[in-house]
Amino acid sequence: MSVTGTTPTESSLLAAAEELQGELVALRRALHREPELGLELPRTQQRVLAALDGLPLEITLGTGLSSVTAVLRGGKPGGAVLLRADMDALPVQEASGVAYASQLAGRMHACGHDLHTAGLVGAAKLLCERRAQLRGDVVFMFQPGEEGHDGAAGMIAEGVLEAAGKPLDAAYALHVAANQVPQGMVASRPGTVMTASDVLTVTVRGRGGHGSAPHSALDPVPVACEMVTAIQGWTSRTFDIFDPVVVSVGSLHAGAQHNIIPETAVFEATVRSYSAASQERLAEGLPRLVHGIAAAHGLAAEVDYRVMYPVTVNEPTETAFALDAARALLGDAHVWVAPRPHSGSEDFSLVLAQVPGAMLLVGAIPEGADPATAPMNHSPEAVFDDAVLARQAALLATLAAERLDHAAPAAS
């Protein structure tokens, strides 16, 4: 499967997407002002429904989460392709300084999901206008709860992968980047493109006492600290450097006053891995390690190890097709084959585990910003350039239309 040159369809899609730019910017900024968290996004869902109103779509709403599944039936027989956008924000206090900053304290679209949502709405509008020429069906997956709430699993359980009533030929998603990827650049790679993600939570239980007499207590604080240090040594000596893992402790809490030995110490860590084998080994080895350290000091440890998202794996043929489509649409200079995976994680991995497809990164750095120093995704200072919206919409629409053309049976 390959796409070469710029076809009339691609040129017209890009031009039509640019005509939608103002509308998409307005939607994106409205979403940005009122970010919502987790699986329940009622305002976001209503904005998406309003934006899709009047289009020839079969729409289904989630029951366990505020999802929107929209199916476009093409005018010609053929297969089915899924396009996905995540919609949820992060519990971050915005410090971007933009005029349309979040109006809700402690909430921010710091990962660009507002752009994803607006971009997919644009793709739906473009494809609906070309419904008669479409050789198959398109499923638009508007997903809540990507940021650690298992939203993709919820939508899969509620039938998004069966929404077209036929097997999906491919699935694609775009993710904007506030740094690293230059403005307007599309980047991806075959195989592992993003890491697996798990969460380790450890509660070390000791016996409280006075800080002046630690011998009469069982102090959980130094034991927890030993665990944190031991985890770094264990991972560096257990895993192949060419199949790396990353364990970062982001939260550690104990005690309430300087002269009191607390009963417990608790820490949480994010656990990232680049292969299914490493993810499985971490899930077994980390709890064993902390239990052993606790036992060596005569304390107990409670371990909650949550396997979150698997490795995001791009199917090689679909990745080559998607990058070729991006080259034909945007030009060779705007496409980059990434030399290594990204260290972030994605629950779109759950879709790609069942449907061949690809995830692509799109540079959304403001004009003039340095990709090496710009605030990254999840930063309270992250800024994403609206200029990518039309290109997102056109690329998503191109991926669906071109892939359906490849899947359609030859005319007899």
C-alpha positions, -999 to +999 in steps of 0.1 A: +000+000+000+014+034-009+003+068-019+024+089-043+020+124-055-007+148-046-041+137-060-070+160-068-088+145-038-060+154-015-056+189-028-094+195-025-094+181+010-067+204+022-083+234+006-117+225+020-101+220+055-086+254+053-120+268+047-131+252+080-102+266+099-121+294+116-149+271+127-124+246+141-105+272+159-137+284+176-146+249+187-111+242+199-110+273+220-145+268+235-133+233+245-101+248+259-120+273+281-141+245+297-119+215+302-134+183+317-117+154+334-120+116+333-149+097+319-177+121+324-174+150+300-210+163+295-202+198+282-176+184+258-200+157+246-227+184+239-202+206+220-192+176+198-229+167+192-237+204+183-207+205+159-219+172+142-256+182+141-271+179+106-244+156+092-255+122+078-241+103+107-253+074+128-246+086+164-244+065+195-236+079+230-218+059+257-237+047+287-207+042+311-188+072+298-195+105+279-183+091+246-196+098+211-195+072+183-205+084+149-207+062+118-206+076+082-220+052+056-201+057+023-220+060-010-202+030-024-197-005-009-165-013+009-147-018+042-145+004+073-119+026+089-118+041+124-106+076+133-101+084+170-098+116+191-095+118+228-114+146+246-104+148+283-082+173+300-057+172+329-059+183+366-034+211+359-036+248+368-031+266+335-002+291+332+000+294+294-011+330+292-033+325+262-064+346+259-087+315+258-072+299+289-092+275+311-119+291+331-120+262+355-095+262+384-071+232+384-081+220+349-064+224+316-062+209+281-024+205+286-021+176+263-039+190+233-070+168+233-091+199+225-072+200+192-077+163+186-115+167+191-118+197+168-096+180+142-118+149+141-150+171+138-133+187+108-125+153+093-161+142+098-174+173+080-149+168+051-159+132+046-196+138+049-193+163+020-177+135+000-200+107+011-211+098-024-175+090-034-166+072-002-159+035-008-170+022+026-177+034+061-159+056+086-162+053+124-155+085+144-144+076+179-147+106+203-132+092+235-132+104+271-108+092+298-075+088+280-055+103+308-053+072+330-091+065+331-091+036+306-116+053+283-106+033+252-113+001+271-147+015+280-156+023+245-143-010+232-165-028+258-195-007+246-189-018+210-170+010+192-150-015+172-182-032+160-200+001+153-197-002+115-213-037+115-183-051+097-146-057+106-124-026+106-097-025+080-076+000+099-076+025+127-057+058+129-052+086+155-032+118+156-015+133+187-003+169+188+031+177+203+039+210+221+076+204+218+102+181+201+083+178+168+087+210+146+055+229+138+034+212+111+056+181+110+040+147+110+061+120+127+057+083+133+075+050+130+066+013+124+065-011+154+067+003+189+058+039+189+049+046+225+056+028+258+034+007+280+023+024+312+017+010+347+013+024+382+031+012+413+017+022+447+034+010+478+023+015+514+050+007+539+035-001+573+056+002+605+050+013+641+049+049+650+068+065+679+088+095+691+115+108+668+140+108+696+137+070+702+136+053+668+147+020+684+113+017+701+094+022+668+095+006+633+102+036+611+087+032+576+104+063+561+140+050+556+126+017+544+105+035+518+135+056+508+155+024+504+128+009+482+129+040+459+167+037+455+166+000+451+141+002+423+165+023+403+193-001+408+172-032+402+158-019+369+193-008+356+207-043+364+178-064+353+167-051+319+185-049+286+196-014+278+183-019+243+149-027+257+148+000+284+124+006+312+117+038+332+104+039+368+099+074+382+085+080+417+063+110+414+047+110+449+061+102+483+043+110+516+049+102+552+042+118+586+029+151+598+056+165+621+093+165+624+096+147+657+070+120+651+078+086+635+048+079+613+029+046+611+031+045+573+049+059+543+034+058+508+049+063+474+036+061+438+055+056+406+049+056+369+063+025+352+071+026+315+084-002+292+089-007+255+079-044+252+052-067+264+079-090+279+094-061+300+059-050+311+052-085+324+085-088+341+081-054+359+046-064+371+061-095+388+095-081+399+087-047+415+062-061+440+087-089+449+115-064+454+096-041+478+081-069+498+116-083+503+130-050+515+101-045+539+106-080+553+143-075+557+135-046+581+107-063+599+080-042+583+051-050+559+044-035+525+011-033+507+016-032+470-010-021+444+004-027+409-020-015+382-013-026+346-026+003+326-019+005+289+001-019+267+028-008+243+014+012+214+024-008+183+020+006+148+014-020+121+043-015+097+022-016+064-004+008+079+024+031+091+040+033+057+007+040+042-001+067+067+032+084+062+029+082+024-005+098+027+009+126+049+037+132+023+012+134-005-009+158+014+017+180+031+049+174+012+080+154+019+096+181+041+067+178+066+070+141+073+096+125+096+102+088+104+110+089+141+143+069+149+130+057+183+097+054+202+082+082+223+083+076+260+047+086+266+018+061+267-015+059+250-047+039+255-052+039+217-028+010+221-059-011+231-074-003+197-042-011+178-040-044+197-072-055+178-071-035+146-041-028+123-033+009+122-010+037+133-007+067+156+011+098+143+024+128+161+018+163+147+039+192+157+018+220+171+045+243+185+037+280+182+054+299+154+089+309+164+092+286+194+122+263+198+111+226+197+140+218+221+130+242+248+092+248+244+071+236+273+061+200+268+027+183+268+012+182+304+031+213+314+009+242+328+027+264+303+021+242+272+008+261+242-005+245+210-008+263+177-043+264+162-027+264+127-025+226+128-063+221+130-070+223+092-040+200+085-052+175+112-087+174+097-074+170+061-049+143+071-075+123+091-100+125+062-073+116+037-063+085+057-098+073+058-107+079+022-075+066+008-075+035+030-110+027+020-100+030-017-072+004-010-096-019+008-124-017-018-128-046-042-117-039-078-145-031-102-155-060-124 
